[in-house]
Amino acid sequence: MSVKLPDLPLDILLELAKQLDLSDSLHLAATCTACAVILHSASFWIESLHRLENIHQRPIPCPPGTDITSLSLDALRNMAVHAYKLRKNWESDSPLLAKTRSFKIADEGYVSDVFAIEGTHIVVTVLRHGLACWSTISGECLGRCDLDSGKDQNWPLTPTSRSSVAQFAGGCSLGFVCYDHGGKQPTLGVSVISVYHRDPEAITVSLTFSRNWPFPDSMMIQCIIVNENAVGVVMFNRHKDDDPSCLLYCRIAEPQELHCLALDIQPASEPRFSGVGIGGDFVVCTENSGPSVEFVHTTPTHQHSARLDIPASRPDRRTKFIFEDCHMRPPTYGIINVTLRLPDDELAHHVLFWPAEYSPARDSTHSSLTVSPVCSYQHTRFINHIVVSSSGTSVLVRDLKEYVLLQYIPGTTPHVESRRLPIPAKAMRLREYDLVALDDRLGVVYLFRKSRNSRSNPEESGTRFTVFEFA
């Protein structure tokens, strides 16, 4: 006896729809009234989002840590459809720009950096005396934190300052460190500002940590590492052979307990450092003279090291590796921007992706730090700037002529896919002081530009954000 599709029980229809791509599921729902019921099931949309994350390796278009099971049916449907459109667009050979809009913001003076709080339509501008949060929908200032150059508030920022950002469920932390020469003895000014956005209508921006730390002799600031639990600063002394680098850190909840840890790592003569905070632990990486990258995973009682050799596209002992910068993202990805000077003086510009696994075990000797082989992308021109998403799987490469989106695809055969983004020609006239942010979850690129006032073209004058949406 044959059974017609509309006669199947709802739970079986749901299971069938969950195994299909979203477009096929929507076609199935359009066949009859009985099948259309699946679109009113929250479990169907939740499963569609889980498939996006687990099978297609794409982030869900909402802030990290969001409990999607608590969202309304309309919110789940909109997220799933948005994610499907974005995935199809960014997987095509020629991605299409869905929408472009621009809005002016108040002139806040010097802006040193721009961050996107992914999944929220919120961007953060880092100023000389604080930071401000902006809605990219309305253009309104949602909140700000202004800091004075007082004893315990270590601003303004200078060219020797370092900053870092880390997202967590319901918010993000931004850490800043700079030299403070105001006292009799130079110190490190360390500040952490937290932005909480659980309620999109009530953004909270507050100073959660501000301390002056002792400044180690002959040391130089390399990077600051921050998350919601801890903050640390990596220092380096190029004139010291034994233990040339150290990590100063403390827990946010215990600001008076400062720890200093000599790092079991041997960097190059003029290295670049990067790091990431995982809970209360830190993972620090730096270049070696191999050419390779050294890593150290630090806990309160253990350090575990690993080394990653960088493959050369044209192996030759005369090839010179020039590290441009290095980025790490929790929990498992890192990105290195490196230039290879080949024997014939030709330059090869590479962006290298490497996944790593951290397995801390504080009470035993079985902790491990494992670094996997590198996936490489070679760019044809000098890379002016790269922007790394919070997940670490997407990178926006910017040169003086174009934007290229790189996506790391894990699995049995990891690889990197690259696609040129169709940013309008007007925005391609990149300037040295332009700042770019990437929201990988929503599929949005933000261009921050500060232009002089112009009577002939007032639309291009002032301080503004241009928003490029791809879904």
C-alpha positions as CSV (number, residue, x, y, z in Angstrom):
1,M,0.0,0.0,0.0
2,S,1.5,3.3,-1.1
3,V,1.6,6.3,1.3
4,K,1.3,9.8,-0.1
5,L,3.6,12.5,1.2
6,P,0.9,14.6,2.8
7,D,-0.3,11.6,4.8
8,L,3.1,11.1,6.6
9,P,3.1,12.0,10.3
10,L,4.5,15.5,11.1
11,D,7.5,14.2,13.0
12,I,8.6,12.2,9.9
13,L,8.1,15.2,7.6
14,L,10.2,17.2,10.0
15,E,13.0,14.7,9.9
16,L,12.9,14.6,6.1
17,A,13.1,18.4,5.9
18,K,16.0,18.6,8.4
19,Q,18.1,16.4,6.1
20,L,17.6,18.7,3.1
21,D,19.3,21.9,2.1
22,L,17.1,24.9,3.2
23,S,16.0,25.7,-0.4
24,D,14.9,22.1,-0.9
25,S,13.1,22.2,2.4
26,L,11.2,25.4,1.3
27,H,10.3,23.8,-2.0
28,L,9.0,20.7,0.0
29,A,6.9,23.0,2.2
30,A,5.4,24.6,-0.9
31,T,4.0,21.4,-2.3
32,C,1.0,21.1,0.0
33,T,-0.6,22.4,3.1
34,A,0.5,19.4,5.2
35,C,4.1,20.0,4.3
36,A,3.9,23.7,5.0
37,V,3.4,23.0,8.7
38,I,7.1,22.3,9.0
39,L,7.8,26.0,8.6
40,H,5.9,26.6,11.8
41,S,8.2,24.3,13.8
42,A,11.0,25.9,15.8
43,S,13.0,22.7,15.8
44,F,13.2,22.8,11.9
45,W,14.8,26.2,11.9
46,I,17.1,25.4,14.8
47,E,18.3,22.3,13.0
48,S,18.8,24.4,9.8
49,L,21.1,26.7,11.8
50,H,23.0,23.7,13.4
51,R,23.5,22.3,9.9
52,L,25.0,25.6,8.8
53,E,27.4,25.5,11.7
54,N,28.4,21.8,11.7
55,I,28.2,20.8,8.1
56,H,28.8,24.0,6.1
57,Q,31.3,25.3,8.7
58,R,29.7,28.8,8.8
59,P,28.9,30.8,11.9
60,I,25.3,31.4,12.9
61,P,24.3,35.0,12.3
62,C,23.9,36.1,15.9
63,P,26.3,37.1,18.7
64,P,28.6,34.3,19.9
65,G,27.2,32.4,22.8
66,T,23.5,33.1,21.9
67,D,21.1,30.4,23.0
68,I,19.1,30.1,19.8
69,T,16.6,27.7,21.5
70,S,15.2,30.7,23.4
71,L,14.6,32.8,20.3
72,S,11.2,33.3,18.7
73,L,10.0,31.5,15.6
74,D,10.3,34.7,13.5
75,A,13.8,35.4,14.7
76,L,14.9,31.8,13.9
77,R,13.3,31.9,10.5
78,N,15.0,35.3,9.6
79,M,18.4,34.1,10.9
80,A,18.2,30.8,8.9
81,V,17.1,32.6,5.6
82,H,19.8,35.3,6.1
83,A,22.5,32.6,6.7
84,Y,21.4,30.6,3.7
85,K,21.6,33.6,1.4
86,L,24.9,34.7,2.7
87,R,26.4,31.2,2.4
88,K,25.2,30.9,-1.2
89,N,26.5,34.3,-2.1
90,W,29.9,33.9,-0.5
91,E,30.3,30.4,-2.0
92,S,29.6,31.7,-5.6
93,D,32.5,32.5,-7.9
94,S,31.3,36.2,-8.1
95,P,29.7,37.3,-4.8
96,L,27.1,40.0,-5.2
97,L,26.7,43.1,-3.1
98,A,23.2,43.2,-1.7
99,K,23.1,46.6,-0.2
100,T,25.3,49.7,0.5
101,R,24.5,52.5,2.9
102,S,26.4,55.2,4.6
103,F,26.0,57.4,7.7
104,K,27.8,60.2,9.3
105,I,29.0,60.1,12.9
106,A,30.1,62.8,15.2
107,D,33.8,63.8,14.8
108,E,35.5,62.3,17.7
109,G,39.0,63.3,16.7
110,Y,41.7,60.7,16.2
111,V,40.4,57.1,15.7
112,S,43.1,54.5,16.1
113,D,41.1,51.4,15.3
114,V,37.6,50.0,14.5
115,F,36.1,46.8,15.7
116,A,32.8,45.1,14.7
117,I,30.9,43.3,17.5
118,E,30.0,40.4,15.3
119,G,26.3,39.5,14.9
120,T,25.0,42.7,16.4
121,H,25.1,45.6,13.9
122,I,27.4,47.4,16.3
123,V,30.9,48.9,15.6
124,V,33.3,50.3,18.1
125,T,35.7,53.2,17.4
126,V,38.8,53.4,19.6
127,L,39.6,57.1,20.4
128,R,42.5,58.8,22.0
129,H,40.6,59.2,25.3
130,G,38.2,56.3,25.2
131,L,35.9,54.5,22.9
132,A,32.4,54.8,21.4
133,C,29.8,52.2,20.2
134,W,27.7,53.0,17.1
135,S,24.6,51.4,15.7
136,T,25.2,50.7,12.0
137,I,21.4,50.7,11.5
138,S,20.5,54.1,12.8
139,G,24.0,55.7,13.0
140,E,23.3,56.7,16.7
141,C,26.0,56.5,19.4
142,L,24.8,53.6,21.7
143,G,27.4,54.2,24.5
144,R,30.8,55.5,25.2
145,C,33.6,55.3,27.9
146,D,35.7,58.4,28.3
147,L,38.9,58.1,30.3
148,D,41.0,60.8,31.8
149,S,44.8,60.7,31.8
150,G,44.8,60.2,35.6
151,K,46.9,58.1,37.8
152,D,44.9,54.9,37.3
153,Q,43.4,55.7,33.8
154,N,46.3,55.3,31.5
155,W,45.4,57.3,28.4
156,P,45.8,58.9,25.9
157,L,46.9,56.2,23.5
158,T,50.3,56.6,21.7
159,P,52.0,54.9,18.8
160,T,53.6,52.5,21.2
161,S,50.3,51.4,22.6
162,R,48.7,48.0,21.9
163,S,45.1,47.0,21.9
164,S,43.1,43.7,21.6
165,V,39.5,42.6,21.5
166,A,37.8,39.4,22.6
167,Q,34.1,38.5,22.2
168,F,32.1,36.4,24.7
169,A,28.5,35.6,25.3
170,G,26.6,38.8,25.6
171,G,29.5,41.2,25.2
172,C,33.1,41.9,24.4
173,S,36.2,43.1,26.2
174,L,38.8,45.5,24.8
175,G,42.2,45.7,26.4
176,F,44.7,48.5,26.1
177,V,48.3,48.9,27.3
178,C,50.7,51.9,27.0
179,Y,53.7,53.3,28.7
180,D,52.9,55.7,31.5
181,H,55.8,58.2,32.2
182,G,53.8,60.4,34.5
183,G,55.3,59.1,37.8
184,K,58.9,58.9,39.1
185,Q,59.3,55.4,37.6
186,P,57.8,54.4,34.3
187,T,54.9,52.0,34.5
188,L,52.6,50.1,32.2
189,G,49.1,51.5,32.0
190,V,46.6,48.6,31.5
191,S,42.9,49.1,31.0
192,V,40.0,46.9,30.0
193,I,36.7,48.2,28.8
194,S,33.7,45.9,28.5
195,V,30.7,46.3,26.2
196,Y,27.6,44.3,27.2
197,H,24.9,43.9,24.5
198,R,22.5,41.3,25.8
199,D,19.7,43.8,25.4
200,P,20.2,45.6,22.0
201,E,18.2,48.5,23.3
202,A,20.4,49.1,26.3
203,I,24.1,48.8,25.5
204,T,26.4,49.1,28.6
205,V,30.0,50.4,28.2
206,S,32.1,50.4,31.4
207,L,35.7,50.4,32.6
208,T,36.1,47.0,34.2
209,F,39.9,47.1,34.9
210,S,42.4,49.8,35.2
211,R,45.9,49.4,36.8
212,N,49.4,50.6,36.7
213,W,51.9,47.7,36.5
214,P,55.6,47.9,37.2
215,F,57.6,48.3,34.0
216,P,60.3,45.5,33.7
217,D,63.8,46.9,32.9
218,S,64.7,47.2,29.2
219,M,61.5,45.5,28.1
220,M,59.3,46.5,25.2
221,I,55.5,46.0,24.9
222,Q,54.7,43.3,22.3
223,C,51.0,42.6,22.7
224,I,48.1,42.6,25.1
225,I,45.8,39.6,25.6
226,V,42.4,39.9,27.1
227,N,39.2,38.0,27.6
228,E,36.3,38.2,30.1
229,N,38.4,36.5,32.8
230,A,42.0,37.7,32.6
231,V,44.3,40.3,31.0
232,G,48.0,39.8,30.2
233,V,50.9,41.8,28.5
234,V,53.7,40.1,26.6
235,M,57.1,41.9,27.0
236,F,60.4,41.3,25.2
237,N,64.0,42.3,25.8
238,R,66.1,42.0,22.6
239,H,69.4,42.4,24.6
240,K,68.7,39.4,26.9
241,D,69.7,35.9,25.8
242,D,68.1,33.9,28.6
243,D,64.3,34.2,28.9
244,P,64.1,37.3,26.7
245,S,60.2,37.4,26.9
246,C,57.8,37.4,29.8
247,L,54.1,37.6,30.4
248,L,52.6,39.9,33.0
249,Y,49.0,38.9,33.8
250,C,46.3,38.9,36.4
251,R,42.7,37.8,36.8
252,I,40.1,40.5,36.2
253,A,38.4,39.5,39.5
254,E,41.7,39.7,41.4
255,P,43.3,42.9,40.1
256,Q,45.8,43.2,43.0
257,E,47.5,39.8,42.3
258,L,50.0,40.5,39.5
259,H,51.9,37.5,38.1
260,C,55.1,37.5,36.1
261,L,56.0,34.5,34.0
262,A,59.1,33.9,31.9
263,L,58.0,32.4,28.6
264,D,59.7,29.2,27.5
265,I,60.0,30.5,24.0
266,Q,63.0,31.5,21.8
267,P,61.9,34.2,19.3
268,A,63.8,35.8,16.4
269,S,65.9,38.9,16.9
270,E,63.1,41.3,16.1
271,P,59.9,39.2,16.6
272,R,56.2,39.9,16.4
273,F,54.1,38.4,19.1
274,S,50.4,37.5,19.3
275,G,48.3,35.8,21.8
276,V,44.9,34.6,22.9
277,G,43.2,34.1,26.2
278,I,41.3,30.8,26.9
279,G,39.6,31.0,30.2
280,G,42.3,31.9,32.6
281,D,45.1,30.6,30.4
282,F,47.1,32.2,27.6
283,V,48.5,30.9,24.4
284,V,51.4,33.1,23.0
285,C,53.0,32.7,19.6
286,T,56.0,34.4,17.9
287,E,58.2,34.0,14.9
288,N,61.4,32.0,15.0
289,S,64.4,32.2,12.7
290,G,63.5,28.7,11.3
291,P,61.4,30.0,9.4
292,S,58.9,28.8,11.9
293,V,56.5,29.9,14.6
294,E,56.8,29.0,18.3
295,F,53.9,28.6,20.6
296,V,53.6,28.3,24.4
297,H,50.5,27.5,26.3
298,T,50.7,28.8,29.8
299,T,48.7,27.8,32.8
300,P,49.4,28.9,36.5
301,T,51.6,25.8,36.9
302,H,52.6,24.5,33.4
303,Q,54.0,25.6,30.1
304,H,53.7,23.6,26.9
305,S,55.5,24.5,23.7
306,A,55.0,23.6,20.1
307,R,56.6,24.6,16.8
308,L,55.1,25.1,13.4
309,D,57.4,25.1,10.3
310,I,56.3,27.4,7.5
311,P,56.4,25.8,4.1
312,A,58.0,27.7,1.2
313,S,56.2,27.9,-2.2
314,R,59.7,27.8,-3.8
315,P,62.0,26.1,-1.4
316,D,65.4,27.7,-1.4
317,R,67.8,28.4,1.4
318,R,68.2,32.0,0.2
319,T,64.5,32.6,0.6
320,K,63.9,35.3,3.3
321,F,60.7,35.2,5.4
322,I,59.4,38.6,6.5
323,F,56.7,38.4,9.1
324,E,54.1,41.2,8.6
325,D,51.7,40.4,11.4
326,C,50.1,37.5,13.3
327,H,46.6,37.0,14.7
328,M,45.1,34.4,17.0
329,R,41.4,33.7,17.6
330,P,39.9,31.4,20.2
331,P,39.6,28.6,20.4
332,T,41.5,27.0,17.6
333,Y,42.7,29.2,14.7
334,G,45.6,31.5,13.9
335,I,46.5,33.6,10.9
336,I,49.9,34.7,9.8
337,N,50.6,37.4,7.1
338,V,54.1,36.8,5.7
339,T,56.1,38.1,2.8
340,L,58.7,35.8,1.1
341,R,61.6,37.5,-0.6
342,L,62.7,35.0,-3.2
343,P,66.3,34.7,-4.6
344,D,65.4,36.7,-7.7
345,D,64.1,39.5,-5.4
346,E,60.6,38.6,-6.3
347,L,58.1,39.1,-3.4
348,A,55.4,36.5,-2.6
349,H,52.7,37.6,-0.2
350,H,51.1,34.8,1.8
351,V,48.3,34.5,4.4
352,L,48.7,31.3,6.3
353,F,46.0,29.5,8.3
354,W,46.9,27.1,11.0
355,P,44.5,25.3,13.4
356,A,45.7,24.3,16.9
357,E,44.3,22.3,19.7
358,Y,44.8,23.1,23.4
359,S,44.3,20.4,25.9
360,P,45.1,21.7,29.4
361,A,45.3,19.3,32.3
362,R,46.6,21.2,35.3
363,D,46.8,18.3,37.7
364,S,48.8,16.0,35.4
365,T,51.6,16.0,32.9
366,H,49.3,15.1,30.0
367,S,48.6,18.7,28.8
368,S,49.3,19.2,25.2
369,L,49.5,21.9,22.5
370,T,49.1,20.5,19.0
371,V,49.6,22.6,15.8
372,S,48.3,21.3,12.5
373,P,49.8,21.8,9.0
374,V,49.3,25.2,7.4
375,C,46.9,26.1,4.6
376,S,48.3,28.9,2.5
377,Y,46.9,31.6,0.2
378,Q,49.2,33.6,-2.0
379,H,48.2,37.2,-2.9
380,T,49.4,38.8,-6.2
381,R,50.0,42.2,-4.7
382,F,51.4,43.7,-1.5
383,I,48.8,43.2,1.3
384,N,48.0,46.6,2.8
385,H,45.9,45.2,5.7
386,I,44.1,42.1,6.8
387,V,41.0,41.9,9.1
388,V,40.4,38.6,10.9
389,S,36.9,37.6,12.0
390,S,36.3,36.5,15.6
391,S,36.0,32.9,14.5
392,G,39.3,33.0,12.7
393,T,37.9,31.2,9.7
394,S,37.4,34.3,7.6
395,V,39.9,37.0,6.6
396,L,39.4,40.1,4.6
397,V,42.6,41.0,2.6
398,R,42.9,44.6,1.5
399,D,45.5,45.9,-0.9
400,L,45.4,49.2,-2.8
401,K,43.1,48.0,-5.5
402,E,40.7,45.4,-4.1
403,Y,39.2,43.5,-1.2
404,V,39.5,39.7,-1.2
405,L,37.6,37.4,1.2
406,L,39.4,34.3,2.4
407,Q,37.6,31.4,4.0
408,Y,39.3,28.5,5.8
409,I,37.4,25.3,5.1
410,P,38.3,22.6,7.6
411,G,37.6,18.9,7.2
412,T,39.5,15.9,5.8
413,T,41.1,18.1,3.2
414,P,41.5,21.6,4.7
415,H,41.8,24.4,2.2
416,V,41.4,28.1,1.7
417,E,38.9,29.6,-0.7
418,S,39.3,33.1,-2.0
419,R,36.8,35.5,-3.7
420,R,37.1,39.1,-4.7
421,L,34.4,41.2,-3.1
422,P,32.6,43.7,-5.5
423,I,33.2,46.8,-3.4
424,P,32.3,49.9,-5.5
425,A,35.1,51.7,-7.3
426,K,34.5,54.8,-5.1
427,A,35.5,52.9,-2.0
428,M,38.5,51.3,-3.8
429,R,40.4,54.6,-3.5
430,L,41.9,53.4,-0.3
431,R,43.8,55.8,1.9
432,E,46.4,55.0,4.5
433,Y,44.2,56.1,7.4
434,D,41.0,54.2,6.3
435,L,39.9,51.6,8.8
436,V,38.1,48.4,7.9
437,A,36.0,46.0,10.1
438,L,34.5,42.6,9.1
439,D,31.3,40.9,10.5
440,D,31.6,37.4,9.3
441,R,28.4,36.3,10.9
442,L,26.1,38.9,9.2
443,G,28.2,39.2,6.0
444,V,29.0,42.9,6.4
445,V,32.1,44.9,5.7
446,Y,32.5,48.3,7.4
447,L,34.7,51.1,5.9
448,F,35.5,53.9,8.3
449,R,36.7,57.1,6.5
450,K,37.5,60.5,7.8
451,S,37.6,63.1,5.0
452,R,38.1,66.9,4.9
453,N,35.1,69.1,4.4
454,S,34.4,69.7,0.8
455,R,32.0,72.2,-0.7
456,S,32.0,70.5,-4.1
457,N,31.1,67.0,-2.7
458,P,29.6,67.4,0.8
459,E,28.4,63.7,0.8
460,E,32.0,62.6,1.0
461,S,33.0,65.0,3.7
462,G,33.2,64.4,7.4
463,T,33.5,61.2,9.5
464,R,31.4,58.4,8.2
465,F,30.9,54.6,8.0
466,T,30.0,52.9,4.8
467,V,28.3,49.6,5.2
468,F,28.5,46.9,2.5
469,E,26.0,44.0,3.0
470,F,26.3,40.7,1.2
471,A,23.0,39.1,2.3
